[in-house]
Amino acid sequence: MSPVIRKNPRQSEVERRTGETQVKVALNLDGTGKHDCQTGIGFLDHMLAQLAYHGLLDLEVRAAGDLQVDPHHTVEDVGLALGEAFFQALGDCKGIVRMGSAYAPMDESLAFACADFSGRPYAVVQAEWHAPQIGMLPTSLITHFWESLAVTARANLHLCVLAGRDDHHQCEALFKAAGRAIDAAIRLEPRRQGQIPSTKGTL
């Protein structure tokens, strides 16, 4: 990762360059849901838009990857860069709620998400997909995206599709629930000003 340019508190800009991809992410945790995501994978752009809008995050993503090979490297590196952007924007995490959860329905589908910005990366994604891909996004990479994000965000994520028949609806419900859970977790708690949200005194 390149050095982060911190414009003001709770914002970050991250750039990730490899021999396979070039990814830039700009993130504002105290946004209004503005988003402009261009990864070359239309359905991933749509999901990032849901995450930003329902998480009240201002998010800009630009990615150029080796899509002539397959979407794997692009999806992975967007997840890694976005997770790093969360980590940098949160800084020492002083004053945040830290944990949040949310349900999100979409027609016949229902998803649940729980996020803990604990400093300990772990991701559990429970979902059954009915087709090998949604648009240009292989369904096998949905879990990998969240695992990648969790590693660099140093966050614990539990994401579950509880009901559904349509993969598009299931995935969209999952990203909406994740956005709302993340929004709840990263909010500043007035009663915890200047405090690390852990009985240990550190994350």
Residue pairs with C-beta under 8 A, 6 or more apart in sequence:
1 14
1 15
1 16
1 81
1 84
1 152
2 14
2 15
2 16
2 17
4 12
4 13
4 14
4 84
4 85
4 88
5 12
5 13
6 12
6 88
7 13
9 91
10 28
10 29
10 30
10 89
10 90
10 91
11 26
11 27
11 28
11 29
11 30
11 89
12 25
12 26
12 27
12 84
12 85
12 86
12 88
12 89
13 24
13 25
13 26
13 27
13 85
14 24
14 25
14 27
14 81
14 82
14 84
14 85
14 88
15 22
15 23
15 24
15 25
15 81
16 22
16 23
16 24
16 77
16 80
16 81
16 84
17 23
18 73
18 77
20 65
20 66
20 69
20 73
20 77
21 63
21 64
21 65
21 66
21 73
21 74
21 77
22 63
22 64
22 65
23 61
23 62
23 63
23 64
23 65
23 74
23 77
23 78
23 80
23 81
24 60
24 61
24 62
24 63
24 81
25 59
25 60
25 61
25 78
25 81
25 82
25 84
25 85
26 58
26 59
26 60
26 85
27 57
27 58
27 59
27 60
27 82
27 85
27 86
27 89
28 57
28 58
28 59
28 89
29 57
29 86
29 89
29 90
29 186
31 52
31 56
31 57
31 58
31 59
32 56
32 58
33 52
33 53
33 54
33 55
33 56
33 57
33 58
34 52
34 58
34 59
35 48
35 49
35 52
35 53
35 57
35 58
35 59
35 60
36 59
36 60
36 61
37 44
37 45
37 48
37 49
37 52
37 59
37 60
37 61
38 45
38 61
38 62
38 63
39 45
39 48
39 61
39 62
39 63
39 65
39 74
39 78
40 63
40 64
40 65
40 67
40 74
41 67
41 71
41 74
41 75
41 135
41 136
41 137
42 135
42 136
43 134
43 135
43 136
43 137
43 168
43 171
44 71
44 74
44 75
44 78
44 136
44 137
44 145
45 61
46 172
47 137
47 171
47 172
47 175
48 59
48 61
48 78
48 82
48 175
50 172
50 175
50 176
50 179
51 57
51 59
51 175
51 176
51 178
51 179
51 182
52 58
52 59
52 179
53 179
54 104
54 175
54 176
54 179
54 180
54 183
55 178
55 179
55 180
55 182
55 183
56 179
56 183
57 179
57 182
57 183
59 82
61 78
61 81
61 82
63 74
63 77
63 78
65 71
65 73
65 74
65 77
66 73
66 74
67 74
67 136
70 138
71 136
71 137
71 138
71 141
72 138
72 141
72 144
75 137
75 141
75 144
75 145
75 148
76 141
76 144
76 145
76 148
77 148
78 145
79 144
79 145
79 146
79 147
79 148
79 149
79 152
80 148
80 149
80 151
80 152
81 152
82 149
82 152
82 153
83 148
83 149
83 150
83 151
83 152
83 153
83 154
83 155
84 152
84 153
86 117
86 149
86 152
86 153
86 155
86 182
86 186
87 152
87 153
87 154
90 96
90 117
90 186
92 196
92 203
93 117
93 119
93 196
93 197
93 203
94 192
94 193
94 194
94 195
94 196
94 197
95 188
95 189
95 192
95 193
95 194
95 195
95 197
96 117
96 185
96 186
96 187
96 188
96 189
96 192
96 197
97 184
97 185
97 186
97 187
97 188
97 189
97 192
97 197
98 116
98 117
98 118
98 185
98 197
98 198
99 114
99 115
99 116
99 117
99 184
99 185
100 114
100 115
100 180
100 181
100 182
100 183
100 184
100 185
100 186
100 187
101 112
101 113
101 114
101 115
101 181
101 184
102 112
102 113
102 177
102 178
102 180
102 181
102 184
103 110
103 111
103 112
103 177
104 110
104 111
104 113
104 173
104 174
104 176
104 177
104 180
105 111
105 173
106 164
106 169
106 170
106 172
106 173
106 176
107 166
107 169
108 163
108 164
108 165
108 166
108 169
109 161
109 163
109 164
109 165
109 166
109 169
109 170
109 172
109 173
110 161
110 162
110 163
110 164
110 173
111 159
111 160
111 161
111 162
111 164
111 170
111 173
111 174
111 176
111 177
112 158
112 159
112 160
112 162
112 177
113 157
113 158
113 159
113 160
113 174
113 177
113 178
113 180
113 181
113 182
114 157
114 158
114 159
114 181
115 155
115 156
115 157
115 178
115 181
115 182
115 184
115 185
116 155
116 156
116 157
116 185
117 153
117 154
117 155
117 185
117 186
117 203
118 154
118 155
118 156
118 198
118 203
119 154
119 203
120 154
120 156
121 150
121 151
121 152
121 153
121 154
121 155
121 156
122 150
122 156
122 157
123 143
123 146
123 147
123 149
123 150
123 151
123 156
123 157
123 158
123 159
124 157
124 158
124 159
125 142
125 143
125 146
125 147
125 157
125 159
125 160
126 159
126 160
126 161
127 142
127 143
127 159
127 160
127 161
127 170
127 171
127 174
128 161
129 139
129 142
129 167
129 170
130 165
130 166
130 167
131 139
131 167
132 138
132 139
132 140
133 139
134 167
134 168
134 171
139 167
139 171
142 171
142 174
146 157
146 159
146 178
149 155
149 157
150 156
150 157
154 203
157 178
159 174
159 177
159 178
161 170
161 173
161 174
164 170
164 173
189 197
196 202
196 203
197 203
